[in-house]
Amino acid sequence: MGLGLEESLRLTVAALMQATGDSQRVIAAVLGLTQTQVSRRQSGATSWTLRDVDVLAGHYGIAALDLLAGPTRACETLPAARRRNANAEKGMAR
């Protein structure tokens, strides 16, 4: 049996945060929440909302369905400019 949608979404948000270097404070600001509220969502104590999914998808520049499809799909569709190493690579190319 696979992961449930809640668990998959938590893993996906964690993977996107890792890929982009976003902290829970950044995600909280994007969502208009506190860092504690984001932490509770990531721990499973509170559920992510559909509004959260829409806002996070927009923040990461991916479709909401790609966000819900799991960490692999979300990270594959993440625009290169949003990746943590994008700025470092631009600096190295000079």
C-alpha positions in Angstrom: 0.0 0.0 0.0 1.3 3.4 -0.9 1.5 6.6 1.0 -1.7 8.5 1.8 -2.2 11.9 0.2 -1.5 13.8 3.5 1.8 12.0 4.0 2.8 12.4 0.4 2.1 16.1 0.6 4.2 16.5 3.7 7.1 14.7 1.9 6.6 16.8 -1.2 6.7 20.1 0.7 9.9 18.9 2.5 11.5 17.9 -0.8 10.6 21.2 -2.4 12.0 23.1 0.6 15.2 21.1 0.4 15.5 21.7 -3.4 14.9 25.4 -3.1 16.5 26.2 0.3 13.2 27.5 1.6 12.7 27.4 5.4 9.5 26.9 7.3 9.6 30.7 7.9 9.6 31.4 4.2 6.7 29.0 3.6 4.8 30.5 6.5 5.2 34.0 5.0 4.1 32.8 1.6 1.0 31.2 3.2 0.3 34.0 5.7 0.8 31.6 8.6 3.2 31.3 11.5 6.3 29.1 11.4 4.6 27.0 14.1 1.5 26.5 12.0 3.7 25.3 9.1 5.6 23.0 11.5 2.2 21.5 12.7 1.2 20.9 9.1 4.6 19.2 8.3 4.4 17.0 11.4 0.9 15.9 10.6 -0.7 17.5 13.6 -2.7 19.8 11.3 -3.8 19.1 7.7 -2.7 21.1 4.7 -5.7 22.9 3.1 -6.5 23.1 -0.6 -5.8 26.8 -0.4 -2.3 25.9 0.9 -1.8 23.6 -2.0 -2.8 26.3 -4.5 -0.6 28.9 -2.9 2.4 26.5 -2.6 2.1 25.4 -6.2 2.1 29.1 -7.3 5.1 29.8 -5.1 7.1 26.9 -6.6 5.9 27.6 -10.1 4.3 24.2 -10.6 0.8 22.9 -11.1 -1.2 22.0 -8.1 -1.7 18.5 -9.5 2.1 18.1 -9.8 2.4 19.1 -6.1 -0.1 16.5 -5.2 1.5 13.8 -7.4 4.4 13.4 -4.9 7.9 14.5 -4.3 9.5 13.1 -7.4 7.0 14.7 -9.8 7.0 18.0 -8.0 10.8 18.2 -8.0 10.9 17.2 -11.7 8.6 20.0 -12.6 10.3 22.6 -10.4 11.6 25.4 -12.7 15.4 25.4 -12.8 15.4 29.1 -11.6 13.7 28.0 -8.4 16.4 25.5 -7.5 18.8 26.2 -4.7 21.8 25.8 -7.0 20.5 28.0 -9.8 22.1 31.2 -8.4 25.4 29.5 -7.6 25.6 28.0 -11.1 24.9 31.4 -12.7 27.8 32.8 -10.7 30.2 30.0 -11.8 29.3 30.5 -15.5 30.8 34.0 -15.5 
